Amino acid sequence: MIGTAGNHEAPHKVLGNQPKTARGEATRKALISAAERVIGARGYNDASIGQITSEAGVAQGTFYIYFTTKEEVFSELVLEMGRLVRHEITEATQGIQDRLQIERAGLQAFLEFVQAHPDLYRIVQEALFVDPAAYREYYTSFAEGYKAGLLAAQQAGQIVDIDVEVLAWALMGIARSLGEQYVVFGKDTPIEHLVAQAHRLIASGLKP
């Protein structure tokens, strides 16, 4: 999925037990990174905690210091995807005032992120079946931030006056589908081409 959320970042929500030392934080991050690779490659059902800890280079018991279950680390990865994407979009759109240019820059940042993190993207897609609550939160939190940016642009006279709820989800759908070209279908169309063509649609609509 995922649409460009403008420059609205979500509150930092973290699951599991929080480490009290820098070494503990590094171990927790290593486990999350390993879970991203293992679950992203194998899928939730076929990934095991043993495989995750082996990939992270730690003892299996270490996992339970930071997470209670495999589902908990999976849900953390869904939240992590949201945090990272929002950060990338915020950075990419920093200082841009025109909403249409924000859309273009945000879409470019999103697709570049998906290209660089296919495992995370697959995990978010699988969350619909593994953790529907996290999946729903992921998309609705994007939509809320997105709507705020679109509404501000409407009030400034920069974009057409359309129901921002519908507009936000429609634009998110465009980004999500284009992201799937890379992760699910393995397309190698240059991102610049995808962004240019999608932006023509976003800026001008279907009318010739």
Buried (B, 14 or more C-beta within 10 A) or exposed (E): BBBBBBBBBBEEEEBBBEBEEEEBEEBBBBBBBBBBBBBBBEEBEEBBBEBBBBBBEBEBEBBEBBBEEBBBBBBBBBBBBBBBBBBBBBEBBEEBEEBBBBBBBBBBBBBBBBBEBBBBBBBBBBBEEBBEEBBEBBBEBBBBBBBBBBBBBBEEEBBEEEEBEEBBBEBBEBBBEBBBBBBEEEEEEEBEEBBEEBBEEBEEEEEE
